[in-house]
Amino acid sequence: MTGSRTALRALATAAAALFAVTAASPPAQAHPEPIAPEEFVALRSVDPTIIQEMRYTTAHTFMGERVDGYRQPVCILTRPAARALHLAQKRLLRRGHSLKVYDCYRPQRAVDHFVRWAKDLDDQSMKGEFYPLVDKSRLFEDGYIAEKSGHSRGSTVDLTLVRLPALPTRPYRPGERLAPCFAPKDDRFPDNSVDMGTGYDCFDPLSHTDDPRVQGAQRANRQFLKRTLAEAGFVNLPEEWWHFTFRPEPFPDTHFDFPVHRRSVSGR
């Protein structure tokens, strides 16, 4: 019995010691989210007059869902790109127009989300609007989806022009009837922008900035946007009338992955 009591006391002592060590150990901490380098700012802090319709925080995307990494509808850019947009906006306001941004900095996790979606050939819920004439199996080959994006470097922006005073744009209702992104303006999803010939993120050659089939007021609107931004230091991607990159880029070789959230640029 004495031996048994000694053994039990020893076990109790060991258990108490183990409990004390466990109680004193701090709980496991989740890895904190990365934040933006000091060179990044919220566009609204540089120019609050630029309209923001951050599409990827909504379900009105070519995937039909909110995009990974977009926590809040805030446009984040490198400071030089934001200041250049401010210069362009000042010129446009004098002519009764405003810029409207659809997308700005894009985290790499969002690009990875695009890639996963593009490889899932069974998911074609938004085909009727965003890529009605393109076989989804060709999205990589035709250049509509890629594993890296200039947006992730922080100086690329997707935008359009709005004639002032800006009318409200109704929200997208998931499951609503889809109209092709290249349909006449009154037939496609309503947008308060000027008529550019297609909607935003339209996977079709008609989105090419200088497609010869786009004429009249639509072509004039594209050229007005391109010319105004070129004067501020932006270069247009010929395949997308809405896509512009500020040059020289502060981070030409770095693709960031901090989330789109005000905390990422807190105080900037």
C-alpha positions in Angstrom: 0.0 0.0 0.0 2.8 2.4 0.9 4.3 1.8 -2.5 1.0 2.5 -4.2 0.4 5.7 -2.3 3.9 6.9 -3.2 3.3 6.1 -6.9 -0.1 7.9 -6.8 1.5 11.0 -5.2 4.2 11.0 -7.9 1.6 10.8 -10.6 -0.4 13.6 -9.0 2.7 15.8 -8.7 3.6 15.2 -12.4 0.0 15.9 -13.5 0.0 19.2 -11.5 3.3 20.2 -13.0 2.1 19.5 -16.5 -1.1 21.4 -15.9 0.9 24.4 -14.6 3.1 24.4 -17.7 0.1 24.1 -20.0 -1.8 26.9 -18.2 1.2 29.2 -18.5 1.7 28.6 -22.2 0.2 31.3 -24.4 -2.5 30.2 -26.8 -1.4 29.6 -30.4 -1.6 32.8 -32.4 -2.9 32.9 -35.9 -0.5 34.5 -38.4 -1.4 38.2 -38.7 -2.5 39.4 -42.1 0.2 41.2 -44.1 -0.3 45.0 -44.5 0.6 47.2 -47.4 4.0 48.9 -47.7 4.1 52.6 -46.8 4.0 53.4 -50.5 0.4 52.3 -50.7 -2.6 54.5 -49.9 -6.4 54.5 -50.0 -7.5 56.4 -53.1 -10.2 58.2 -51.1 -7.5 59.8 -49.0 -5.9 61.3 -52.1 -9.1 62.1 -54.1 -12.5 61.6 -52.4 -14.4 62.7 -55.6 -13.5 59.7 -57.7 -16.4 57.3 -57.7 -15.7 53.8 -56.4 -17.7 50.7 -57.5 -15.5 47.9 -56.3 -17.1 45.0 -58.2 -15.0 42.2 -56.7 -16.5 42.8 -53.2 -19.9 41.8 -54.8 -21.4 38.8 -56.6 -21.5 40.7 -59.8 -18.3 39.2 -61.2 -17.6 36.8 -64.0 -17.4 34.1 -61.3 -20.8 35.0 -59.8 -19.3 35.5 -56.3 -17.2 37.8 -54.1 -13.5 37.4 -54.8 -11.0 36.1 -52.2 -9.1 38.9 -50.5 -11.6 41.6 -51.0 -12.8 42.4 -47.5 -14.0 45.9 -48.0 -15.0 48.1 -51.0 -11.9 50.3 -50.9 -9.5 51.2 -53.8 -5.9 50.8 -52.8 -3.1 52.0 -55.0 0.6 53.0 -54.8 0.8 56.7 -53.9 2.2 57.8 -57.4 -0.7 56.1 -59.2 -3.3 57.6 -56.8 -1.8 61.1 -57.3 -1.9 60.6 -61.0 -5.6 59.7 -60.9 -6.2 62.8 -58.9 -4.6 64.9 -61.7 -6.8 63.2 -64.3 -9.9 63.7 -62.2 -9.3 67.4 -61.8 -9.2 67.8 -65.6 -12.3 65.6 -66.0 -14.4 67.5 -63.4 -13.8 70.7 -65.4 -15.4 68.9 -68.3 -18.4 67.6 -66.4 -17.1 64.0 -66.0 -15.7 61.8 -63.2 -13.6 58.7 -63.1 -15.2 55.6 -61.6 -12.9 52.7 -60.5 -14.0 49.1 -60.6 -10.8 47.5 -59.4 -7.4 48.8 -58.1 -4.8 46.8 -56.2 -5.7 43.1 -56.4 -4.1 40.6 -54.0 -2.5 37.5 -55.3 -5.0 35.3 -53.5 -7.7 36.9 -55.7 -5.8 36.0 -58.8 -5.5 32.4 -57.5 -9.2 32.4 -57.1 -9.6 33.4 -60.7 -7.3 30.6 -61.8 -9.2 28.0 -59.7 -12.5 29.1 -61.2 -11.2 29.1 -64.8 -10.1 25.5 -64.4 -13.6 24.4 -63.2 -15.2 24.0 -66.6 -18.5 23.0 -65.0 -19.0 26.4 -63.3 -20.5 28.6 -66.1 -23.2 30.5 -64.1 -22.2 33.9 -65.4 -21.3 33.0 -69.0 -24.4 34.7 -70.4 -23.1 38.1 -69.4 -19.3 38.0 -69.2 -18.2 35.5 -71.9 -21.2 34.5 -74.0 -19.1 33.7 -77.1 -15.9 32.3 -75.5 -15.5 28.7 -74.6 -14.4 28.6 -71.0 -11.7 26.1 -71.8 -9.9 28.8 -73.8 -9.8 31.5 -71.1 -6.1 30.9 -70.4 -5.1 30.5 -74.0 -7.0 33.6 -75.1 -5.4 35.7 -72.4 -8.5 36.4 -70.3 -7.2 34.7 -67.2 -3.5 34.5 -66.1 -1.7 33.3 -63.0 -0.2 36.8 -62.3 -1.7 40.2 -62.7 -0.3 43.7 -62.9 -3.0 44.7 -60.4 -1.1 42.9 -57.7 1.8 45.3 -58.1 -0.4 48.2 -57.0 -0.2 50.7 -59.9 -2.9 49.2 -62.2 -6.5 50.3 -62.1 -9.7 49.3 -64.0 -12.0 52.3 -64.5 -14.5 54.2 -66.7 -16.0 57.6 -67.1 -19.3 58.9 -65.6 -21.1 62.0 -66.8 -22.0 64.3 -63.9 -24.2 64.5 -62.0 -23.8 60.7 -61.5 -27.0 58.7 -61.4 -27.1 55.8 -59.0 -26.4 52.2 -60.2 -28.8 49.6 -58.9 -27.2 46.6 -57.1 -26.9 43.2 -58.9 -29.4 40.6 -57.8 -27.9 37.1 -57.9 -29.9 34.9 -60.2 -31.3 37.7 -62.3 -31.5 37.3 -66.1 -28.2 37.9 -67.7 -27.6 40.0 -70.8 -24.5 39.8 -73.0 -21.8 42.4 -71.9 -21.6 43.6 -75.5 -25.4 44.1 -75.9 -26.6 47.7 -76.6 -26.2 49.8 -73.4 -30.0 49.8 -72.6 -30.1 46.0 -72.8 -27.0 45.1 -70.7 -26.6 45.4 -67.0 -27.2 49.1 -66.0 -24.2 51.2 -65.3 -24.0 54.9 -64.7 -20.9 55.2 -66.9 -20.8 56.6 -70.4 -21.3 54.0 -73.2 -18.0 52.3 -73.9 -19.5 49.7 -76.2 -19.2 46.8 -73.7 -19.6 46.4 -70.0 -16.7 46.0 -67.6 -14.8 42.6 -67.6 -16.4 41.6 -70.9 -14.4 38.7 -72.3 -14.8 39.5 -76.0 -12.6 41.1 -78.7 -15.1 44.0 -78.7 -13.4 45.1 -75.4 -10.2 45.8 -77.3 -9.7 49.5 -77.0 -9.3 50.1 -80.7 -11.6 47.4 -82.1 -12.7 48.8 -85.5 -16.3 47.7 -85.0 -16.6 50.2 -82.1 -17.4 53.5 -83.7 -19.3 56.8 -83.0 -19.8 57.9 -79.4 -18.6 54.7 -78.0 -15.2 55.0 -79.7 -15.0 58.7 -78.8 -15.6 57.8 -75.1 -12.8 55.2 -75.1 -10.4 57.6 -76.7 -11.3 60.4 -74.3 -10.6 58.1 -71.4 -7.4 56.9 -72.9 -6.1 60.3 -73.8 -6.9 61.8 -70.4 -5.2 59.1 -68.5 -2.2 59.0 -70.9 -1.7 62.7 -70.0 -1.5 61.7 -66.4 1.1 58.9 -67.0 -1.0 55.8 -67.5 -0.6 53.2 -70.3 -3.7 51.4 -71.6 -3.8 47.6 -72.1 -5.0 47.3 -75.7 -7.1 44.3 -75.0 -9.2 46.0 -72.3 -10.5 49.6 -72.7 -10.8 49.9 -68.9 -7.3 48.7 -67.9 -4.5 51.2 -67.2 -1.1 51.1 -65.5 0.8 54.0 -64.1 4.4 54.2 -65.3 7.0 54.0 -64.0 5.7 51.5 -61.5 7.2 51.7 -58.0 7.0 47.8 -57.7 7.5 46.5 -61.2 8.5 43.0 -60.1 6.5 42.4 -56.8 3.1 40.8 -56.6 1.6 41.6 -53.1 -1.0 39.6 -51.2 -2.3 41.8 -48.4 -6.1 41.9 -48.3 -8.2 44.8 -49.7 -9.2 46.3 -46.4 -8.9 49.8 -44.8 -6.6 48.2 -42.1 -4.1 47.4 -44.8 -3.4 51.1 -45.3 -4.4 52.4 -41.9 -3.9 56.1 -41.7 -2.9 56.5 -45.3 
